[in-house]
Amino acid sequence: MFLFTLVLGHTLVAQGLPPLAKLAPDQPGCVDSKLFPKIPACRIDNCEKKESDRRDIPVGEDEKGDAISASMEGPSHSVMYECWTGTTPTSIVEKAEIALKTAGFDVPYRFADAEATLTARKDDLWITVEAASRFYTLTEITSMGPDFDSAIDAESIGEMLERYGHVPLNGIQFVPGKPDMVPGSIKILDEVVTLLKDHPTWHLRVEGHTDNVGPKTANLNLSFFRASAVVSSLATNGIKRARLDAKGLGDTHPIGDNATEAGRAKNRRIEIVKIAGAPSQ
């Protein structure tokens, strides 16, 4: 270890960089990541631990190359690192990708330019590495997520909307590949009608989502037609159409792993989102 430090110090000096001995010590009380320990010639600058956290994490790219994000909730641990001048964001995420893949993680997203970001996942553990200049932050978050499965009646759906702003309506199912709801969907729709009658100033956006099977344009259209079908059903049952918006998002906002059937089933869903600006019923 001494020889490695000595050689690295001579290399840095040869490149016109400050000697390794002048790197400040790690911040006291901070614990390094075991999955991607600090890069040589870097130090722990700060750290943060939260028992409950919520983050939007990039989990893929759309057809334009823009990041697709998913919301994760759970306990988190972040470590901020400072490195020597000459360390680049690209080199940081390259090292992170190698280390995390070796540890058995999938890497669904990576971006490298003047700044760089990487997302890695193993079961419910998500890791993000965000690098800028010679600094980077590694965050580990164990996704626990809201218990949306318990939102089965008007009261519980309303509580979830007030707390999280959105709720997937798992009781709404469609004929495969079509915008036609199956008969059993009416039960949860009746609860949404009750909810909106109990809250006459609420305005909802109904979002349709699909998995990533098939052409993206077809998925986008199907998701919109399904959202529109839900809006039409609510309007038929006494809710003013002006209080409802329909939006199709296709496969751009996954909440499950599209590589598995269970994950694709989660992604095929209707969500309602509470927004402002509704006229009275």
C-alpha positions in Angstrom: 0.0 0.0 0.0 2.9 2.4 0.8 4.5 1.6 -2.5 1.2 2.3 -4.4 0.8 5.6 -2.6 4.4 6.6 -3.3 4.1 5.8 -7.0 0.7 7.6 -7.3 2.2 10.6 -5.5 5.1 10.8 -8.0 2.6 10.4 -10.9 0.5 13.3 -9.7 3.5 15.5 -9.2 4.8 14.7 -12.7 1.4 15.8 -14.0 1.6 19.1 -12.2 -0.9 18.0 -9.5 -0.6 18.5 -5.7 1.1 15.6 -3.9 -1.2 12.9 -2.3 0.0 13.8 1.2 -1.9 17.1 1.1 -5.3 15.4 0.5 -7.4 16.2 3.6 -8.5 13.2 5.7 -11.9 11.7 5.4 -14.7 13.4 7.2 -15.0 11.9 10.7 -18.1 9.8 11.4 -18.7 9.0 7.7 -18.7 5.4 6.5 -17.5 4.5 3.1 -19.6 2.5 0.7 -18.8 -1.2 0.8 -20.2 -1.8 -2.7 -18.1 1.0 -4.4 -15.4 2.2 -2.0 -13.8 5.5 -2.6 -11.6 5.8 -5.6 -7.8 6.2 -5.0 -6.8 9.8 -4.7 -10.3 10.7 -3.4 -11.5 11.4 0.1 -14.9 11.4 1.9 -16.0 15.0 2.1 -19.4 14.5 3.8 -22.2 12.0 4.3 -25.9 11.9 5.1 -28.2 9.2 6.3 -32.0 9.3 6.2 -34.5 6.8 7.7 -37.1 7.9 5.1 -36.2 9.4 1.8 -37.8 9.9 -1.6 -35.8 10.4 -4.8 -36.5 10.4 -8.6 -33.9 8.1 -10.0 -33.1 7.7 -13.8 -33.9 4.1 -14.8 -33.6 4.3 -18.6 -33.8 6.4 -21.7 -36.7 7.2 -24.1 -36.4 7.2 -27.9 -34.9 10.8 -27.8 -32.2 9.7 -25.3 -33.7 11.6 -22.4 -33.7 10.1 -19.0 -36.7 8.1 -17.8 -37.1 8.5 -14.0 -38.9 6.5 -11.3 -39.7 7.6 -7.8 -38.1 5.5 -5.0 -38.9 5.7 -1.3 -37.0 4.2 1.6 -34.0 4.6 3.9 -30.9 6.1 2.2 -27.2 6.6 2.8 -25.3 9.2 0.8 -21.5 9.8 0.7 -20.0 12.8 -1.0 -16.4 12.5 -2.3 -13.7 15.0 -3.3 -11.0 13.9 -5.7 -7.8 15.3 -7.1 -7.8 17.7 -10.0 -7.7 15.7 -13.1 -10.3 13.2 -12.0 -13.2 13.3 -14.5 -16.9 12.5 -14.2 -16.5 9.9 -17.0 -13.7 8.0 -15.3 -15.8 8.0 -12.0 -18.8 6.3 -13.6 -16.7 3.9 -15.5 -15.1 2.7 -12.3 -18.5 2.6 -10.6 -20.0 0.5 -13.4 -17.2 -2.1 -13.3 -17.3 -2.4 -9.5 -21.1 -2.6 -9.3 -21.5 -5.1 -12.1 -18.8 -7.2 -10.4 -21.0 -7.1 -7.3 -24.0 -8.4 -9.2 -25.8 -5.2 -9.9 -27.6 -4.3 -13.2 -26.9 -0.9 -14.6 -30.0 0.3 -16.4 -28.8 3.9 -16.9 -25.5 5.6 -17.5 -24.8 9.1 -18.9 -21.4 10.7 -19.2 -20.5 14.2 -20.5 -19.3 17.3 -18.6 -21.3 15.7 -15.8 -22.0 12.0 -15.4 -24.7 9.8 -13.7 -25.0 6.1 -13.2 -27.9 4.0 -11.8 -27.4 0.5 -10.6 -29.9 -2.0 -9.1 -29.9 -5.3 -7.3 -33.3 -6.4 -6.0 -34.7 -3.5 -3.9 -31.4 -1.8 -3.5 -30.7 1.1 -5.9 -27.4 3.0 -6.2 -26.8 6.3 -7.9 -23.4 7.8 -8.7 -23.6 11.5 -9.7 -20.3 13.2 -10.7 -19.4 16.7 -11.5 -15.9 18.1 -12.0 -13.8 16.2 -9.4 -16.6 15.5 -7.0 -19.1 12.7 -6.9 -22.0 11.5 -4.6 -22.9 7.9 -4.1 -26.4 7.2 -2.8 -27.8 3.9 -1.7 -31.5 3.7 -1.2 -33.6 0.6 -0.4 -36.9 1.1 -2.2 -39.8 0.3 0.2 -42.5 2.4 -1.6 -46.0 3.3 -0.5 -48.5 0.5 0.1 -50.7 1.4 -2.9 -52.2 -2.1 -2.8 -54.2 -1.0 0.3 -55.9 1.8 -1.7 -59.1 -0.1 -2.4 -61.9 2.4 -1.3 -62.7 6.1 -1.6 -61.2 6.9 1.9 -57.9 5.1 1.4 -57.5 6.4 -2.2 -58.1 9.9 -1.0 -55.5 9.5 1.8 -52.9 8.3 -0.7 -53.6 11.2 -3.1 -53.2 13.7 -0.3 -50.0 12.1 0.9 -48.3 11.2 -2.4 -50.2 13.1 -5.0 -50.8 10.0 -7.2 -52.3 6.5 -6.8 -52.2 3.5 -9.2 -55.6 2.0 -9.5 -54.7 -1.7 -9.5 -58.3 -2.8 -9.7 -58.7 -1.4 -13.2 -57.8 -4.1 -15.8 -58.1 -4.1 -19.6 -58.5 -6.6 -22.3 -54.9 -7.4 -23.5 -53.8 -5.0 -26.2 -57.2 -3.1 -26.2 -58.6 -0.1 -24.4 -61.6 -2.0 -23.2 -61.9 -2.4 -19.4 -62.9 -5.8 -18.0 -66.2 -5.9 -16.0 -64.5 -6.2 -12.6 -63.0 -2.7 -13.0 -66.3 -1.0 -12.2 -65.8 -1.6 -8.4 -62.7 0.6 -8.0 -64.2 3.1 -10.5 -67.3 3.4 -8.2 -64.9 4.3 -5.3 -63.2 7.0 -7.4 -66.7 8.4 -8.2 -67.5 8.5 -4.4 -64.1 10.1 -3.8 -64.7 12.9 -6.3 -68.2 13.5 -5.0 -66.8 13.8 -1.4 -64.2 16.3 -2.6 -66.0 18.5 -5.1 -63.1 20.8 -5.7 -60.6 18.1 -6.7 -59.4 17.8 -10.2 -57.7 14.6 -11.4 -55.5 13.6 -14.2 -56.0 10.0 -15.3 -52.7 8.6 -16.7 -52.4 5.4 -18.8 -49.1 3.4 -18.7 -47.9 0.4 -20.5 -45.0 -2.0 -20.5 -42.3 -1.8 -23.1 -43.5 -4.6 -25.4 -44.3 -3.4 -28.9 -43.8 -0.2 -30.8 -43.5 2.9 -28.6 -46.0 4.9 -30.6 -48.6 2.1 -30.3 -48.0 1.9 -26.6 -48.4 5.7 -26.3 -51.7 5.6 -28.2 -53.0 2.6 -26.2 -52.2 4.2 -22.9 -54.1 7.4 -24.0 -57.2 5.4 -25.1 -57.2 3.5 -21.8 -57.0 6.7 -19.8 -59.8 8.2 -21.9 -61.9 5.1 -21.3 -61.6 5.7 -17.5 -62.4 9.4 -17.9 -65.5 8.5 -19.9 -66.7 6.0 -17.3 -66.3 8.5 -14.5 -68.1 11.2 -16.5 -70.9 8.8 -17.3 -71.3 8.2 -13.5 -71.9 11.9 -12.7 -68.4 13.5 -12.5 -68.1 16.7 -14.6 -65.8 16.1 -17.5 -64.0 19.4 -16.8 -62.7 17.9 -13.6 -60.9 15.1 -15.5 -57.9 15.0 -17.8 -56.7 12.0 -19.7 -53.0 11.5 -20.5 -51.2 8.6 -22.2 -47.5 8.0 -21.1 -46.8 4.7 -22.8 -43.8 3.0 -21.3 -42.0 6.1 -20.2 -42.6 5.8 -16.5 -42.0 2.2 -15.4 -42.4 1.2 -11.8 -41.4 -2.5 -12.4 -38.7 -4.3 -14.2 -39.7 -4.7 -17.8 -37.4 -7.7 -18.1 -39.8 -9.8 -16.1 -43.5 -10.6 -16.5 -44.2 -9.5 -13.0 -42.5 -6.2 -13.6 -44.4 -5.7 -16.9 -47.7 -6.4 -15.2 -46.9 -3.6 -12.7 -46.1 -1.2 -15.5 -49.5 -1.8 -17.3 -51.6 0.4 -15.1 -53.9 3.4 -14.6 -52.8 6.1 -12.2 -54.8 9.1 -10.9 -53.0 12.3 -10.1 -54.4 15.1 -7.9 -54.0 18.5 -9.6 -55.3 22.0 -8.9 -57.8 24.1 -10.7 -61.1 22.2 -10.7 -64.5 23.9 -11.0 -67.1 22.8 -8.4 -69.1 19.8 -9.3 
